[in-house]
Amino acid sequence: MKILIIGSGGREHAIGKKISENKKVDKIYFAKGNGGTASLGENIDINPEDIEKLRDFALKEKIDLTIVGTEVPLTLGIVDIFNKSGLKIFGADKAGAKLEGSKSFAKAFMKKYGIPTASYEVFEDEKQAISYISSAKFPVVIKADGLAAGKGVIIAENFDVAKQAIKDIMVDKVFGEQGNKVVIEEFLQGKEVSLLCFTDSKIIVPMVSASDYKKAYDNDKGLNTGGMGCISPSPYYLDGSCDFIAKKTLEGIKKEGFDIRGIVYIGLIMTDDGAKVLEYNMRFGDPETEVLLIRLKTDLLDIIQSSLQQKLDEQEIKWYDKSAVTVIMAAQGYPGEPKKGSIIKINEYIDDTFVYHCGTKLENEKYVANGGRVLAISALGEDIKQARQLCYKQIENIDFPNSFYRKDIGELK
């Protein structure tokens, strides 16, 4: 089989590694991939958002299966376009991808189908938004409506911070057209849990749980990032306790007529009033993928094919009864302007650890930092404590100048 994986991060490296374990796979292409994916297959110089070029490539190379890792192609309708060309593709159709592409759309979906979430208001006018927060109870959460690479959420502790956030998003357009609308939500207190699910639009199957660390620095200090680490299972989640949310989500998917043969990522917060949904993503998360797939016992390609055939109910999905920890090594300056160009050397690989490349490139057979989040170090252990020890031990064997990472990933409090 020939496989095309769309995306360039640690998520795509992890998907590629898992897919490569299937003996039916002859060749894997990555668009655009990174320094790490180059060791698994061939990186192709096609932008993940250039859907027509990707379709033409898939047709020319007779690609048997395309897996969409990153979110933008889904919101642009890559699944619909590939399906029309007779190409097999794993992911949400354009209508379903709007659950990630528009936060206001997702909130309306939750409200319509009785899915617990924070109370909210949506604004297209800056002055109306500011007027609303003038009488709001703080803190409030302000979100750019569209995709913002995990950075479009601001927790405002007071009126001045909230007003500036609205101005940044709606007037100064720090997130471009994605900030034409803002969603202002009540602030929910609790621990966050990532519940990723496989679906074929007929059934939905939750994976094992995970919790990621969004803040840049130890003790949850600094700006929000795309994720600085992750653990699985989540100590804040009781298995099966949110199956009702997954089922209500599936009910909505069916009634809206979405065709989602892919992933539904449910971002949860465990409050005193029970679990509530923070967001939907319609693809594998990052760094959740790097921490979850090393626990997956069942062949990933088999699960994907069952989903595409809408036979997920016939597919047994098993997980290793172990724990996993992922720590992100980022370039200095992230989540602002990261310092690129550092040469990375991995001196030794420790058993039960995995070094996924998130933002690297190959130059003269050397790995070079080429992004904000650069490496994802994952480890498998009997429990979280052992997994984090292995993870940080592996980091000691990596020479990466001008980098930083959190020291408290998996340090349960």
N, C-alpha and C positions, 0 to 999 in steps of 0.2 A: 504493500500500500504506500501511496504517496500522501503525505500530510502537510498542510500549510497552517502555520500558527501565526496569528496576526497580533503584533505587539513587540515591545522591545525591553521589557522589564524582567524582574525576578520572577514574577508570576509566569511569564511565558517560558522562562528557563525551566522552572519547576514542572510546568505542564509538559514541556518537551522531554524532560528527563523521564517522567512517568510514562509517557507515550512510547518512548524509545525502548522500554522494557518488553513491549509486545513484539513477538517474533514475526508477526505479519507486516510490520512496518519496515519498508525498504529505504525510504528517504523522507527527511523532514526539512521543510523550508520555513524560514522565519522572515517576517516582514515587519520591521527591519532587523529585528534581533539585536544581539550585542556580542561582546567578546566571549561570553560564556556559551551562548547558544551556537557559536561557530564550531564548537567541539562536538556538538550533537548532530549538526546538519549543515545546511547552506543558508547564509543570510542573503536576502535579496533586497536590492535598493528600491523598494517601493514604499511610499508613505502609507501607513495604515488607514489614512483618510481618503486615499485615492482609490475608491471602490471599483471604478471601471478598469483601472490598470490591474488591480488584484483579480478581478473576474477574468480578464483576458489572459493573465498569467495562469490562473487555475485551469482554464479551458485548454490553453496551449500545452501545458505540462501534464494534462489529464490527472489533476489532483483528485484523490478519492475522498478526502475529507478536509474541511477547513474548520479550525477552532478559533473563535474570536476571543482574544484575551482582554483587549482594551475596550473602553466604553464608547468612544466617539463613533467608530464605524457602525456600531449597533444602532445608535440614534440616527445615523444617516441612512439606515435602511439596507445595510449590506446583506442581511439574511434574505430579505425580499428579492433583491437583485440576483443573488446567487441561486436562489430557488427557481426563479424564472428561467435561468440558464441551465437548469438541470444539475446543479452542483450541490453536493451534500455539505451542509454547514451547521455547526453547533452554536446556538445562540438565540437571542430573542428577536422577533420581528420588530419592525420600526414602531408599530403601535404599542407593543409591550415594552420596548426599550424606553418609552416616554416615562415610565415609572422611575427611571433613573435620570432621564434627561431633563425633567421638569419637576422640581420639588412641590410646586403648587398642584400639579396634576396628581402626584403621588399622594399628597395630603387629602385631596378630594376623593381619591380612590379609597383611602383608608376610612374616611368618614362614611362613604357610601356603603361599604361592606362591613361596617361595625368592627373595624380593626383598631385596637386601642393605641392612641398616639397623643402627643401634646396638643393642647388647644392652640389655635394659630389664626393669623390674618394675613392676607396677601395684598401687596400694594404695587401699583405701577407708577405712582406719583410720589416724588420725594417729599413734598410738603405734607401730604396726607400721612405718610409713614412717620414723619417727625411729630406730627400732631398726635398720632396714636401713642407713641412712646412717651409723650409728655405726661401721660397719666398712667403709664404702665407700672407694674410691680417688677422691680429688678431683683436679680439679673434677668435679662431676656436673651433669646438666641436669635441672631439675625443671619439669614441665609440668602446668598445669591440663588435665584431660581434655577439656573442652568448648571451645566458641568463646570467645575472649577478645580479639578485634579486634587480633590480632598482638602482644598484650602479656602473654600467659600463659606465657611461657617465661623461666625464671631460670637463669642459669649460676652455680652456687654454688661458690666457690673453697675453702670450708672448711665444717666441720661447723656452726658458728654461723649462717652465712648460709643453709645448706640447711635447718636447723631452723626458722629464721624464715620462710623461703619456704613450707615445709609448713604452718606455723601460719597464715600470711596466707591461703593458698589454702583449707585445709581447715577451719580454725576460724573465722577472721575473715571468711571468704567474700568476699574482695576481688573475686572474679570471680563471685560469686553461686553458683547451683546448678551452674555449669560446673566448679566446683572440688570437687565431691563425691568425685571420684577424682583421684589424681595419678599421672603416669607419671614414673618416675625412670630416666634413661638414662645410659649411659656418655658422656663428653664426647669428641667427635670433632674432630680437628684438621684443618683444610684450608680451601680456598676454596669458598664457596657459589655454586651455579648454579641459576637458575630455568629449568626446561624445561617450557614450556606445550605442550599437545597438543590438537589437534582430534580428536574421536572421534564415531562414530555407533554404538558398541557392536559394530560388525563389524570396523572397522579403527581404527588410531590413527596420527595423523600429527603428529610433533613439529614445533614451530615453530623459528625461529632462537632461539639461546640469549640469556640475559640474566643479569646479576648485580645484586642490589639491595644497598643500604647500610642496615642496620637500626638502627644506633646513632644517637643524637640528634646527636652532635657530631663534629667532625673527628677523624681518627685512631682512629675507632671507640671514642670515649669516650661515657660517659653511658648512659642507659637504652635498652632496646629500644623501637623505635617500629613503626608500621605500614610504615615505609620512608621514608628521607630522600632517596633518589635511586636511579638505576638506569642501567646501561649495556647496550648490545647491539651487536655480539655480546659474549659473555663471553670474556675472554682466557684463562680457566681451563678452557675446554671445547673439546674436539675434536669437530667435527660428526660425528654418527653413533655416537659412542663409548658412548652410553647408550641406544641404540635397544633393546638387549636388556631394559633395565629397563621401557621403555614397553611392549614386547611381553609381558613377564611380567605387567605391570599389566593389560593387555587380557585376557590369559588368565584372570586372576582375576575381572575384570568379567564375562566370559562365563560362567564356571563358577558364579559367585554369582547370575547372572541379573539383574544391575543393568541398567537402561535409561538409559544416559547418552548423550544426543545433545547434546553440549556440549563443555565444556573439562575436561581433567584437567591440573592443575598439579602437577608433580613437583618438590619442593624437594630439591635434591641437595647433597652435600658431597663434594668431591674429595679423598680421603685417600690416604695412601701405599699403602693396601691396595685402592685403587680407589674408584669412585663408590659412595656409599651414600645411601639415601633418608632425609631428615629428616622430611618431611611430605607429605601430599597436600592440595591444595585442589581443589574441584570447580567452579571458575569462574575467570574472568580475575583475575590478580593486580593489585595496586595498590601501587607505581607501574609494574609490568611492562607493563601495558596501554598506558600513555602512551609507553613507549619502543619497544614492539613494533609497534603498529599503524601508526606512521609509516613503518615499514620494509615493511609489507605491500603488495605490488603488486596481488595478486588482490582482486577485490571481496569484501568481508567478507560481504555479504548472500548472495552466491552460495554461499560456503562454508557458511554457516549453513543455507541451504535444502538443500544437498546432504547435510548431516549429518542433518537432520530426515527426509529421504527415504531415509536409509541408502544413499546413493550417493556417499559420500565417496571411494570408490575410483575414481570417474569424474571427480573434481574435481581439476584441476591447481592447485597453490598455489605462487605465485611471490613472491619477496621482492626488494626493492631491494638491490643490492650496495653498501650504504652502512652507516655506523655511526650510532648514536643515543645521546644522553645525556639524562637527565631529572634535574632538580634540584627538590626540594620546598622551597617557602617556607612556613614554619610560623609560627604565632602564638607569641609569648613565653609561656612556661609549659608548652607541650607537651613531653613527653607526659603531663604532669600536667593542671592546670587552665589551658587556653589563654585568653589575653586576647582577647576578642571585641570587635567594634565598630569596628575601625580601617577608615577609608575607603581603598580601593585605587584607584590610578590607573595605568593602563598608557599611558605617553606615546607609545610607538612600537612597532610590530611589525616585527621583522627577518625578512627572507626565510629560509626553511627552519627557522624556529622556530615553536613552538606553545605557547600559554599555556592550559593546561587548568585549570578551576576544580574544586577538591576540597572546599573548605569556605567558600563565599561565599553571600551572598544579595543580591538587588537591593532597594535602598531609595532612593526618589526618583531612580531612574535612575542610581544609583551602586552600585558593588560594595563590599560590606561584609564584613569577615572574620567568619565564623560557625562556626569549627571549629578543630581543632588543625592538621592539614595543610590549608593554604588554597589554594595554587597549585602546579601542577606545570608547570615550564618544560621543554619538550623541544626538541631540535634534531637535525637530520640533517646529517651531514658525510661527507667522503670517508673519514675515519678517526675514532677516538675523540677524538684531540687537537683536530681541527677542530670536531667536534660540541660538545665541552665549551666551547671558546672562544666559539662562537655562543650557547650556552646562558647563559653568565655575562654575555655582552654584552647579551642580552635582559633579564636580571635588572637590569642597570644602568638600564634604561628603565622600571622599575616602582617606583612610589612606594607603599610598604607599611609604614607606621609599626608599631612593636612587633612586628617580624618577625625571624626568623633563618633561616639556611640553612647547610648544610655547604659549605665552600670546596674540598673535596677529591674531589668526585664525578668519576670518570673519570681521576683522577690515578694512573696505574698505577705500582705499586712493585715 
